[in-house]
Amino acid sequence: MRTPHLNGLRAFETALRTGNFAAAGRELGVTAAAVGQRIRTLEDYLGCKLFERQPTGVIPTTAALRVKDRLTAGMSILSDVVDQLSRARMQDRVAVTLPESFAENWLTLRLSDFYRDNAGVDLRLDSTNRQVDLFQEDFDFAIRYTDVPEDNLASIELFDDSVLPVCTPDFAAEYGLSPGTNMLAGIPLIHLIDRTPDPDWADWPRWADTFGVDLGDLPRGPRFSHFNSGIRAAVAGQGLVLCGIVEAFHAIEDGQVVVPFGFEQRCQTSYRYWLVYIGGRRLSRIQRQFVAWIEEVARTFRQDLSRSWLPTQEI
């Protein structure tokens, strides 16, 4: 079946239904001139005139009026088909916007379990540090590090965070870092600029003041504007970095870095990680599965975190 000039047919049907090219253009989101051009191209293809152009406007021809009802019904059927196919596609979609470091250092390390149980999922992750407006952009969920989510959003609290220094085992051994260390003068410290708006996120002076540690003269060591740059520099043995336990947890578990002063010397943050979405919006089966899954892995992670506070790491 050949159905050429669909844009022309759509412009033709809309102009017939609305009565003029200007109104048709407003509905289609184009200019009246563009509507006229599409219809003229269709007329050339069909070899017959569809509208009489007059100074006061356009008048549909007899041929156009003869097919008006069938054309409107046909375009309606096509629209229903597109909507149905779109809904079917959306049933399998989970689109999430989330912070870059959280995506790389926490979520992606756990996604294989979700894929295993939901093989047909169309999972879309947008890693960005900007606050996406869920009402204006095409996302199903957002993971945010924030104080309290907006009132017009449904929210699920995942876990809190805290800030503590980490470095490689070799770096800690080289500089003699241990839970009893109270002097860091001369030791390379990695600095992260504009890490987060969280008012309780600790920088080096705040952390040192909290635990009575002498930093000596600052600054020293590299300065980064992204968390991942800082943690990678620490893994490369370039210095101590202050980071969130949520993002550093797997590097600690894998032994890439250690917590040389012990987990007790951490500064609690005031912001928390939340899963948010538009309240009242109907979720598909796969989207409900995603919510249940992330709630469960967050619960398990909270348990892992609570166990981490108990022992002091040996270097």
Backbone torsions as a table, in degrees:
resi	resn	phi	psi	omega
1	MET	NA	126.4	177.7
2	ARG	-106.0	125.5	176.9
3	THR	-130.9	77.6	-177.8
4	PRO	-76.0	169.1	172.5
5	HIS	58.6	44.5	179.2
6	LEU	-62.4	-38.1	178.3
7	ASN	-63.1	-38.6	177.6
8	GLY	-67.3	-41.3	177.9
9	LEU	-63.6	-39.2	179.5
10	ARG	-65.5	-43.4	178.0
11	ALA	-63.7	-41.8	178.4
12	PHE	-59.7	-49.0	-178.5
13	GLU	-64.5	-41.7	-178.1
14	THR	-66.9	-40.5	178.0
15	ALA	-66.0	-39.7	176.1
16	LEU	-60.8	-43.9	-174.1
17	ARG	-74.0	-39.3	-175.7
18	THR	-89.5	-19.8	174.3
19	GLY	100.5	-14.0	178.4
20	ASN	-162.0	167.0	-175.6
21	PHE	-71.1	-33.7	-178.3
22	ALA	-64.9	-46.8	178.8
23	ALA	-64.8	-38.8	177.1
24	ALA	-62.4	-41.2	178.8
25	GLY	-62.4	-39.7	178.8
26	ARG	-63.5	-40.3	-179.9
27	GLU	-68.9	-37.7	-177.0
28	LEU	-87.1	-10.9	179.7
29	GLY	78.1	27.0	177.3
30	VAL	-130.7	177.5	179.3
31	THR	-81.2	161.7	175.4
32	ALA	-60.9	-36.1	178.9
33	ALA	-63.7	-38.2	178.7
34	ALA	-66.2	-38.6	176.2
35	VAL	-61.2	-46.4	179.7
36	GLY	-60.3	-39.2	-179.5
37	GLN	-67.7	-40.1	178.9
38	ARG	-64.2	-41.0	180.0
39	ILE	-69.0	-38.2	178.8
40	ARG	-64.3	-40.0	177.2
41	THR	-63.3	-39.5	177.5
42	LEU	-65.4	-41.2	177.8
43	GLU	-60.6	-41.7	178.6
44	ASP	-63.0	-39.5	-179.8
45	TYR	-67.4	-42.6	-176.9
46	LEU	-78.9	-23.9	-177.5
47	GLY	75.8	25.2	176.2
48	CYS	-147.4	155.5	-178.7
49	LYS	-86.8	137.4	-179.7
50	LEU	-105.5	-28.9	178.5
51	PHE	-135.6	142.7	169.4
52	GLU	-90.9	120.7	178.9
53	ARG	-86.1	122.6	178.9
54	GLN	-129.9	159.5	-179.0
55	PRO	-56.3	-30.2	-178.2
56	THR	-89.8	-3.0	-179.2
57	GLY	145.9	-160.4	-179.7
58	VAL	-117.9	145.8	179.2
59	ILE	-125.8	125.3	179.5
60	PRO	-64.6	143.1	178.2
61	THR	-77.7	171.0	177.6
62	THR	-60.8	-40.2	179.2
63	ALA	-61.9	-40.0	179.4
64	ALA	-66.3	-45.0	-178.9
65	LEU	-64.6	-30.1	-178.2
66	ARG	-65.1	-31.6	-176.6
67	VAL	-104.2	2.3	-172.7
68	LYS	-54.8	-53.1	-175.3
69	ASP	-63.7	-43.3	-179.4
70	ARG	-66.6	-37.9	179.5
71	LEU	-65.5	-44.1	178.6
72	THR	-62.0	-42.5	178.2
73	ALA	-63.1	-41.5	179.9
74	GLY	-65.4	-43.1	178.5
75	MET	-65.7	-33.9	176.7
76	SER	-64.5	-41.1	178.2
77	ILE	-63.2	-44.5	178.5
78	LEU	-60.2	-42.1	179.3
79	SER	-62.7	-41.1	178.4
80	ASP	-64.0	-39.3	179.1
81	VAL	-63.0	-45.9	179.5
82	VAL	-61.6	-43.7	179.7
83	ASP	-61.8	-42.0	-178.9
84	GLN	-65.4	-44.6	178.3
85	LEU	-65.2	-37.4	178.8
86	SER	-65.3	-42.2	178.5
87	ARG	-63.9	-39.0	178.6
88	ALA	-62.1	-41.3	177.8
89	ARG	-65.3	-42.5	-177.4
90	MET	-66.9	-23.5	-179.9
91	GLN	-62.2	-28.2	-177.6
92	ASP	-99.1	1.3	-173.3
93	ARG	-93.7	137.6	169.0
94	VAL	-130.6	104.3	-178.5
95	ALA	-106.9	121.0	-173.4
96	VAL	-126.8	132.5	169.6
97	THR	-106.4	138.6	-172.1
98	LEU	-159.6	159.9	-179.6
99	PRO	-62.0	147.4	-176.1
100	GLU	-58.1	-51.2	-175.6
101	SER	-66.9	-34.3	178.1
102	PHE	-66.3	-40.5	179.3
103	ALA	-62.4	-46.0	-174.0
104	GLU	-77.3	-38.1	-171.0
105	ASN	-100.5	-9.3	179.4
106	TRP	-129.4	-59.8	-170.3
107	LEU	-68.4	-48.2	-174.2
108	THR	-63.5	-24.2	178.7
109	LEU	-71.9	-11.6	-176.9
110	ARG	-114.8	-6.0	-170.7
111	LEU	-68.8	-22.2	-178.2
112	SER	-60.0	-35.1	178.4
113	ASP	-65.8	-39.6	179.8
114	PHE	-68.4	-40.9	177.7
115	TYR	-64.4	-38.2	-179.3
116	ARG	-61.1	-39.4	-178.0
117	ASP	-89.1	-10.9	-177.4
118	ASN	-139.2	68.4	-170.8
119	ALA	-62.5	-29.2	-176.4
120	GLY	-89.8	8.5	-174.7
121	VAL	-69.3	140.2	171.9
122	ASP	-101.1	83.9	-174.3
123	LEU	-89.9	126.3	-178.9
124	ARG	-125.3	117.9	-178.9
125	LEU	-111.5	125.8	177.5
126	ASP	-112.1	103.3	-178.4
127	SER	-86.5	111.1	-178.1
128	THR	-153.0	150.7	177.9
129	ASN	-98.6	5.0	174.8
130	ARG	-87.0	154.9	179.2
131	GLN	-86.1	106.8	-176.9
132	VAL	-78.3	137.0	175.3
133	ASP	-84.6	107.7	-176.5
134	LEU	-66.4	-21.1	179.4
135	PHE	-81.4	-18.5	-177.1
136	GLN	-108.5	-21.4	-176.4
137	GLU	-117.9	159.7	-167.6
138	ASP	-89.6	70.4	176.1
139	PHE	-128.3	147.0	177.8
140	ASP	-86.2	-35.9	-176.0
141	PHE	-140.8	160.5	168.9
142	ALA	-134.7	140.7	169.0
143	ILE	-105.6	123.6	-174.0
144	ARG	-128.8	143.7	170.6
145	TYR	-100.9	105.4	-170.9
146	THR	-155.1	175.7	178.8
147	ASP	-76.7	-78.6	176.8
148	VAL	-128.9	127.1	179.9
149	PRO	-62.7	162.3	179.8
150	GLU	-59.0	149.0	-177.4
151	ASP	-63.1	-28.3	-175.9
152	ASN	-86.7	10.9	178.0
153	LEU	-118.2	140.1	169.4
154	ALA	-73.5	142.6	-175.0
155	SER	-142.2	146.7	175.6
156	ILE	-128.8	120.1	178.9
157	GLU	-74.2	129.1	-179.3
158	LEU	-93.9	-61.0	178.2
159	PHE	-170.0	167.0	177.6
160	ASP	-94.9	-168.1	-177.9
161	ASP	-146.1	168.7	173.4
162	SER	-154.8	158.4	-173.3
163	VAL	-111.6	134.3	-179.6
164	LEU	-154.3	157.1	-179.3
165	PRO	-81.4	142.3	174.4
166	VAL	-136.2	156.9	176.0
167	CYS	-161.1	175.3	178.2
168	THR	-75.0	157.2	175.8
169	PRO	-58.1	-39.3	-179.3
170	ASP	-65.9	-39.0	178.6
171	PHE	-63.9	-44.2	179.7
172	ALA	-61.0	-41.1	179.9
173	ALA	-68.6	-39.8	-178.7
174	GLU	-61.7	-38.7	-176.7
175	TYR	-101.3	6.4	176.5
176	GLY	63.7	39.6	-177.8
177	LEU	-85.0	132.6	-178.6
178	SER	-154.7	172.8	179.2
179	PRO	-56.6	-21.2	-179.7
180	GLY	-92.0	-2.4	-178.0
181	THR	-67.1	129.4	177.6
182	ASN	-130.1	14.3	179.3
183	MET	-137.3	120.2	-179.5
184	LEU	-117.4	16.7	179.0
185	ALA	-59.6	130.4	177.2
186	GLY	84.9	-5.3	-179.2
187	ILE	-91.2	129.9	179.6
188	PRO	-59.8	124.7	178.6
189	LEU	-116.3	129.4	178.3
190	ILE	-88.0	130.4	-177.0
191	HIS	-110.3	139.5	176.9
192	LEU	-114.6	123.6	-175.1
193	ILE	-93.6	136.3	177.1
194	ASP	51.4	49.6	-175.3
195	ARG	-62.1	-46.0	-174.9
196	THR	-167.6	153.0	174.6
197	PRO	-77.7	-1.7	178.3
198	ASP	-55.5	119.0	-176.3
199	PRO	-66.2	-19.2	-178.4
200	ASP	-103.0	11.2	175.0
201	TRP	-74.7	124.5	-172.0
202	ALA	-86.6	136.2	166.7
203	ASP	-97.6	-176.7	-175.9
204	TRP	-61.9	-46.9	179.3
205	PRO	-60.4	-39.9	-179.0
206	ARG	-67.7	-42.9	178.9
207	TRP	-63.3	-45.6	-178.4
208	ALA	-62.6	-40.9	179.0
209	ASP	-64.5	-37.5	-179.4
210	THR	-64.0	-37.6	-173.1
211	PHE	-112.3	14.3	174.4
212	GLY	64.5	40.5	-179.5
213	VAL	-105.7	134.8	178.7
214	ASP	-88.7	116.7	-179.2
215	LEU	-85.6	-16.2	-172.7
216	GLY	74.5	-148.3	-178.5
217	ASP	-86.2	133.0	175.6
218	LEU	-114.5	157.2	-2.4
219	PRO	-91.8	162.6	169.5
220	ARG	-146.0	157.0	179.3
221	GLY	83.2	170.2	-176.9
222	PRO	-70.7	156.8	178.7
223	ARG	-123.3	129.1	-177.0
224	PHE	-124.3	151.6	178.2
225	SER	-99.4	-4.8	177.6
226	HIS	-127.4	145.2	-177.9
227	PHE	-59.7	-45.6	-173.9
228	ASN	-60.7	-35.5	176.5
229	SER	-61.3	-40.4	-179.4
230	GLY	-67.4	-46.0	-178.0
231	ILE	-68.4	-34.5	178.2
232	ARG	-68.2	-36.7	176.7
233	ALA	-64.1	-39.2	177.6
234	ALA	-65.0	-43.8	178.7
235	VAL	-61.8	-31.2	177.9
236	ALA	-78.7	0.6	176.0
237	GLY	82.5	21.1	-175.4
238	GLN	-87.8	-7.5	178.0
239	GLY	158.3	-174.6	173.4
240	LEU	-86.5	139.7	175.3
241	VAL	-129.5	140.1	172.1
242	LEU	-87.4	123.6	-178.8
243	CYS	-145.8	168.6	177.4
244	GLY	-77.1	139.2	-178.9
245	ILE	-63.0	-31.9	-180.0
246	VAL	-59.6	-45.6	-176.6
247	GLU	-81.4	-25.1	-178.4
248	ALA	-93.1	-7.2	-169.0
249	PHE	-57.1	-45.0	-175.3
250	HIS	-73.2	-33.4	175.0
251	ALA	-64.8	-33.8	176.2
252	ILE	-70.4	-46.8	179.5
253	GLU	-59.5	-39.0	-177.8
254	ASP	-78.0	-7.0	179.4
255	GLY	82.7	7.3	177.0
256	GLN	-67.4	-36.7	176.4
257	VAL	-133.5	162.0	176.2
258	VAL	-126.7	166.9	175.2
259	VAL	-104.6	90.0	-167.2
260	PRO	-65.3	-26.8	-177.3
261	PHE	-98.8	4.1	-179.7
262	GLY	91.1	153.4	-179.1
263	PHE	-68.4	-16.9	-179.5
264	GLU	-67.4	-28.0	-177.8
265	GLN	-90.5	66.0	179.0
266	ARG	-126.6	148.7	177.7
267	CYS	-104.6	121.4	179.9
268	GLN	-70.3	139.1	177.0
269	THR	-92.3	164.9	176.6
270	SER	-97.7	-27.7	176.7
271	TYR	-76.2	160.2	177.6
272	ARG	-135.7	165.0	174.0
273	TYR	-89.8	132.4	-177.9
274	TRP	-130.6	146.5	164.7
275	LEU	-98.0	124.6	-178.1
276	VAL	-127.9	152.3	176.6
277	TYR	-159.4	168.7	-176.2
278	ILE	-71.0	120.1	-178.9
279	GLY	-65.9	140.2	178.2
280	GLY	87.4	-13.1	178.5
281	ARG	-76.2	132.9	-179.0
282	ARG	-71.5	127.4	179.7
283	LEU	-95.0	143.8	175.5
284	SER	-74.2	171.4	179.9
285	ARG	-58.8	-45.7	-177.3
286	ILE	-67.4	-33.0	177.3
287	GLN	-69.0	-38.6	174.8
288	ARG	-64.6	-36.4	177.4
289	GLN	-63.0	-39.1	179.4
290	PHE	-64.5	-43.4	179.1
291	VAL	-60.8	-46.9	-179.7
292	ALA	-63.1	-40.3	-178.7
293	TRP	-64.8	-48.3	-175.8
294	ILE	-69.8	-30.7	174.1
295	GLU	-62.8	-40.4	-178.4
296	GLU	-70.2	-45.0	-179.7
297	VAL	-68.3	-31.2	175.7
298	ALA	-66.5	-40.6	178.1
299	ARG	-62.1	-43.9	178.4
300	THR	-62.9	-39.9	-179.8
301	PHE	-65.6	-39.9	177.5
302	ARG	-59.9	-38.6	177.5
303	GLN	-65.9	-41.5	178.0
304	ASP	-62.0	-40.7	178.8
305	LEU	-63.3	-44.1	-177.6
306	SER	-63.2	-33.9	177.3
307	ARG	-72.1	-28.3	-179.1
308	SER	-67.0	-27.3	-177.5
309	TRP	-72.3	-16.6	-171.1
310	LEU	-76.7	-55.9	-177.4
311	PRO	-83.6	159.4	169.3
312	THR	-99.9	125.9	-177.2
313	GLN	-63.0	140.9	173.5
314	GLU	-94.7	136.2	-177.3
315	ILE	-102.0	NA	NA
